[in-house]
Amino acid sequence: MNTNETNTQPWTNKLSHAAQWGGIETSVLDNGAGRGTRIAWINTGTGLRYKVVLDRAMDIAEAFYNQHGLAWLSHAGVTPPQPFSDGGIDWLRTFGGGLVTTCGLSHVGGPESDEYGQRGLHGEISNIPAEIESIIQPDPAAGKLDMSITGIIRQSRVFGPVLELRRTISGTLGKPTLKIHDEIINRANTPAPHMLLYHCNFGWPLVDEGARLVWQGKWQSRDGNPQNPIFNADNDFRRCPAPLEAHNGFGEEAAFIDIEADANGQASCGVYNEALGFAVAVRFPKAQLPWLTNWQHWGKGEYVTGLEPGTHPPIGQSAARAQNTLIELAPGEKRSYTLEIEILTDKESIGAFVG
């Protein structure tokens, strides 16, 4: 970028340090249940800022747009990784919620056991720390507004499977957008089963009574019941209700959606809160992530909805294998995934998104 007098930018000669506007700041939590956990705050300089938990597969915990929270946080909040929490439903003990929790890399769904082994709820990856490979800061004075953080997360055991996740989270100063780019490679010498789901958890105040859930596609309730309490043809399940007594404790419902894509193969989902004046759009290539799960859990004090793009619905490795949809990565084989989250504020973009 030419920063001479004929092509100046609003910040030219006015910034002493890029952090005045935004950037990436790493630190370690020093108090409470999360003590000792590495994090990175990323500030886009637009009101969108979010916390990356480096010790939890670089998942994203808190996220804000201006004064408004976007993500649901569980009672646990951020906690250190628990490497052996992949048995039964132990995963729930340290599930912090957050804007994005990664599920997989070889199993997505409930606990199960078969001739291929035992698998706990939603797999191991979210409880593995990242090895940070690079941090690229913005430098507005040099015309560089892009920023990124990249890490390597290894889900491995001797004799396999060995799946490696290389994750880059990136953004640009002045744009209310974050992008996750994941590369997953089988480092073992034998084939490895693979499933992946991005557990995006939205909460108050973005999610509130009357807020609209945005997605399109053929759907069915997880239990297959056409008279499901939430997902039935007579209920407006795309409008967030008041907290429900029926959802206290383990109460919840979910739908599996064959998400529609546009002419470019991009699928979209998200939340629009008209009272707050903005929407959160989640975009991803359908060819990479053909399924969307909508989780609704409207319990008192646990008021959350999940929009969860994935290679599969959370049906588990056994069911995917039986359906002949389980991905088997050959030794050295790689898969790439991209997820983008954007804040929409103008009427035109919101209108096009909501439809």
Salt bridges, closest charged atoms under 4 A:
ASP55 OD1 - ARG38 NE 2.65
ASP59 OD1 - ARG167 NH1 3.23
GLU62 OE2 - LYS51 NZ 3.03
GLU112 OE2 - HIS107 ND1 3.55
GLU112 OE2 - ARG119 NE 2.89
ASP114 OD2 - ARG119 NH2 2.62
GLU124 OE2 - ARG157 NH2 3.02
GLU131 OE1 - ARG154 NH1 2.90
GLU133 OE1 - ARG166 NH2 2.50
GLU164 OE1 - ARG154 NE 3.41
GLU164 OE2 - ARG187 NH2 2.94
ASP182 OD2 - ARG167 NH2 2.75
GLU183 OE2 - HIS181 NE2 3.59
GLU183 OE1 - LYS334 NZ 3.82
GLU245 OE2 - LYS300 NZ 2.60
GLU252 OE2 - ARG222 NH2 3.08
ASP258 OD1 - LYS286 NZ 2.70
GLU302 OE2 - HIS75 NE2 3.87
GLU302 OE1 - HIS297 NE2 3.28
GLU308 OE2 - HIS199 NE2 3.37
GLU342 OE1 - ARG283 NH1 2.56
